[in-house]
Amino acid sequence: MNKLVNIALFLLMSFHFVIAQEAFPVLSFSEKEFDFGTIKEVDGPVTHIFKFKNSGNSPLILSKVTASCGCTTPDWTKEPVPPRGEGQIKVTFNPARRKGSFKKSVTIRSNSSTPVVMLHIKGVVTPREKTPKEIYRRQIGQLNFKMTVLPFVKIKENQVKIDTLDFINLTDSAVKVEVKRAPSHLDVQIEPQMVPPGKKGNVIVKFDAGKKNMYGYVLDRIYLRINEKENYKYALSVSATIEEDFSKLTEEELENAPVPVFKEKVFDFGTIKEGEKVTHSFILKNEGKNDLLIRRIRTTCGCTVVTPEKKIIKGGESVELETVFNSRGRRGRHSKTITVITNSPKSTSMVLRLIGKVVSGETSHQ
């Protein structure tokens, strides 16, 4: 008897469960992903319509439809969809500045038996061809350049390198270009000097590091004359990091080479009052055998001055690099770097740092 009662209860509960399930709206899509294939950015937005049906037995309401990206815009059926009724979700993708492959999702929230459903669109965007003005964005006089800085990056102390900056004449008239002034270690040629409308030209620069006679990072200016006119704004920059050439050193010379070691590389001067000066000595020791030569000391700011006790340090010897930071007009937190360039093959360039805070007021803390 108990067994029959249990079976009856089970069948009754199952019946109520089925009835409850059938009372829900059911959101059914014929597809949940669409591939646009290859599209062109220049053609603008593309659209696909996802159609759905309410397979349940009560009205279906889409409460919220959101896209994973601002480039994707959904539009959907707002009114309730009756049982066996149909609706749609229109998804528009904007390919502007979206070159390459893409895959975007659209999330649908509803009162369906499955309350959250996701759709996906994908494809590949072929970027539009840029206009000459977009490619040559930097304007100098009547000329447009791709960039106004020519970086030679790394160059050995006696090396000669040649590189080129190209430009275009986007005006309706021919433009005459000449070199007004350039440093002696830069040989600069303009080809052609008379540039027809819509045509391109080149600034050809030969960098002679031996003539520059300096180590570390350097930045130089080339001044142009355009259509017989001179302007300090008609300038190009040339940068490089000049390195000492150790490739010809023998094994013995490398073994005996100088080895620079700083006792400390960071000094925290704490908090000082604006206008005060901070003085600190960094100790540099040569732990190698041959003489250590300080080739150059470069600071990130004219507010920081470094004076070495001497620039030739014998093996085992130590020297002081007196460093003075002037805080006048420099309120706030500071991190000033000092680059020390030496003739050491192992540590050609070393960076020291002064850190601290400058405040206004009557008191300060060291």
Secondary structure as GFF3:
##gff-version 3
##sequence-region A 1 366
A	DSSP	alpha_helix	2	23	.	.	.	ID=ss1
A	DSSP	beta_strand	27	29	.	.	.	ID=ss2
A	DSSP	beta_strand	33	40	.	.	.	ID=ss3
A	DSSP	three_ten_helix	41	43	.	.	.	ID=ss4
A	DSSP	beta_strand	46	54	.	.	.	ID=ss5
A	DSSP	beta_strand	62	67	.	.	.	ID=ss6
A	DSSP	beta_strand	72	76	.	.	.	ID=ss7
A	DSSP	beta_strand	86	93	.	.	.	ID=ss8
A	DSSP	beta_strand	100	110	.	.	.	ID=ss9
A	DSSP	beta_strand	116	126	.	.	.	ID=ss10
A	DSSP	alpha_helix	132	135	.	.	.	ID=ss11
A	DSSP	beta_strand	138	140	.	.	.	ID=ss12
A	DSSP	beta_strand	143	145	.	.	.	ID=ss13
A	DSSP	beta_strand	149	156	.	.	.	ID=ss14
A	DSSP	beta_strand	160	169	.	.	.	ID=ss15
A	DSSP	beta_strand	175	181	.	.	.	ID=ss16
A	DSSP	beta_strand	186	191	.	.	.	ID=ss17
A	DSSP	beta_strand	194	195	.	.	.	ID=ss18
A	DSSP	beta_strand	200	208	.	.	.	ID=ss19
A	DSSP	alpha_helix	209	212	.	.	.	ID=ss20
A	DSSP	beta_strand	216	226	.	.	.	ID=ss21
A	DSSP	beta_strand	229	243	.	.	.	ID=ss22
A	DSSP	alpha_helix	251	255	.	.	.	ID=ss23
A	DSSP	beta_strand	260	262	.	.	.	ID=ss24
A	DSSP	beta_strand	266	273	.	.	.	ID=ss25
A	DSSP	beta_strand	277	286	.	.	.	ID=ss26
A	DSSP	beta_strand	292	299	.	.	.	ID=ss27
A	DSSP	beta_strand	304	308	.	.	.	ID=ss28
A	DSSP	beta_strand	312	313	.	.	.	ID=ss29
A	DSSP	beta_strand	318	326	.	.	.	ID=ss30
A	DSSP	beta_strand	332	342	.	.	.	ID=ss31
A	DSSP	beta_strand	349	359	.	.	.	ID=ss32
###
